Amino acid sequence: MAEALRIGIAGLGTVGASVARVLRDKAGELTRQCGRPITVTAVSARDRGKDRGVDLGDVAWFDDPVELARSNGIDVFVELMGGDEGAPREAVKAALEAGRHVVTANKALLAMHGVALAEIAEKKGVLLNYEAAVAGGIPVIKTMREAMAGNSVSRVFGILNGTCNYILTRMEAEGLTFEACLKDAQRLGYAEADPTFDIEGNDTAHKLSILTSLAFGTRIAANDIYLEGISNITQADIRAASDLGYRIKLLGVAQRTESGIEQRVHPTMVPTASVIAQVHGVTNAVAIETDILGELLLSGPGAGGNATASAVVGDIADIAKSRPGFQHGPVFGRPAKELKPYKKAQMRSHAGGYFIRLTVHDRVGVFAAVARRMADNDISLESIVQHAAGTNGDDKKTVILVTHETTEAAVRKAVDGVTKDGHLVDKPQVIRIERAG
C-alpha cells in the first residue's frame, strides 16, 4: 500500500473540526477507497485548548499557518480560515510554492486571487482543489471542471446563498417581514451577526465569479458583477409575485452574449412551476445550460459543517488517488495563462421581462402618465394593475406592471421618468423575471 497522505489543516472552526473528525472516523473506508491512508499530522488554530469534539492531541500544532503551509511534515495544506488577504492568502501561496497540494473552501480568496494562485499550482505541478468554495456539498466544481468536457456553456445560474434563500422562503411561507426572518436566521445560526455580506449579494457574487471562469474560460472578474441584495424585498413583492405565478429568489446569473459575458446577482422572479422555484430553505441549486448535455440542475446542502466538510474530504480523496508523475488538469478547466480577459457585457433584455411596483399618489392622470412613460421607452406591458396601497384614507395607490421582453436601460429610464414627474410616494421596486427550468 502507498504511503499515507499527510494532511495539515489551517482553521479549526465548524468546518475544520468537521473535516478532522471525518478523516478520523472514516479512516478505514477512505483507505479502501483511495488505496492509501489519509492522516491529519498537523493543524493551526488560535486556541489549542478549545474542545472541538475531535482528539487532536497527537498532531503537531502551529501558531503560524504560513509555517504550517511550508512544513515538510505535510503533503496537503487544507485552508479553512476564510478571508482573501493576510494569513489565508500568504499561507496558500506558500504551500503551493513549496510544492504542496492545496484544498480550500475560501471563495473570497479564489474570487480575488484565484488565477494568480492557479498559475503557481500549475507551474509547480500540484493540485489546487476548491469544491467546498461554491455551493457547499454540491459537486458543481468537479462537474464543470471534469465531467463536461466538450460542452460549451451558454448560461450558468443558481441559488448560491442559503441565508438569503432561507429568508425568502420564510417570508413567503409565513408572511413574515424581511427583518423578522433575518433575526430568526441569526438566532438559528444561518446568518452572521453582521449579515451584510450575505444579504447584499456579495457572497453569491464571489461564488458566481468562480463559476463564470469555469463556464466561459475567462479570468475571474468578481468586481464586474451587477449586484443587488434582498434587503428591499417586502411582503408586497412576495404577495404580488405569488399572484402572478412567480416566486422570488436571489439568483446569480452568468451568460454568454454577443457583446461579452454578463454577470449579475439580484432578486429574481422565477415561475412557481420551475424546478429552481422548488428549492427552499438553506438549500442551494446550480443550473448549467450547454450545447451537448442540455440543462443540468444540481441541488443540495449549500452550507454547514457536514456539507462543506464532505466537499473538502472529497477534494482530499482525489489527491490521495492521484499518483506521482500524474499530469494534473488545470485549476479552472483551462491553463490559467490561457484564460481570456473578461469582457463585460451590458445588461441585456430578458425573456421574462420585468416586474415593476410603484406606489403613487391617488389622483387623476397618474395611471395614464405611468403607462405613457412606458410607451415612450418602447416597453410593452403584459399586465398593469392598480389597487389601494393602504387604509384609513391614505392618498396613495400601488401600480404593478409586468413587461414583455425589454432592456434594463429602458426600464430604468421609464421609472426615472415617473419619479421626475412627481408621482411616486415611495422608492420604486424593479425585479427581473428570469427564464428558469
Secondary structure, 3 states (H helix, E strand, C coil): CCCCEEEEEECCCHHHHHHHHHHHHCHHHHHHHHCCCEEEEEEECCCCCCCCCCCCCCCEEECCHHHHHHCCCCCEEEECCCCCCCHHHHHHHHHHHCCCEEEECCHHHHHHHHHHHHHHHHHHCCCEECHHHCCCCCCHHHHHHHHCCCCCEEEEEEECCHHHHHHHHHHHHHCCCHHHHHHHHHHCCCCCCCCHHHHCCHHHHHHHHHHHHHHHCECCCHHHCEECCCCCCCHHHHHHHHHCCEEEEEEEEEEEECCEEEEEEEEEEEECCCCHHHCCCCEEEEEEEECCCCEEEEEEECCCHHHHHHHHHHHHHHHHHCCCCCCCCCCCCCCHHHCECCCECCCCCCCCCEEEEEEEECCCCHHHHHHHHHHHCCCCEEEEEEEECCCCCCCEEEEEEEECCCCHHHHHHHHHHHHHCCCECCCCEEEEECCCC
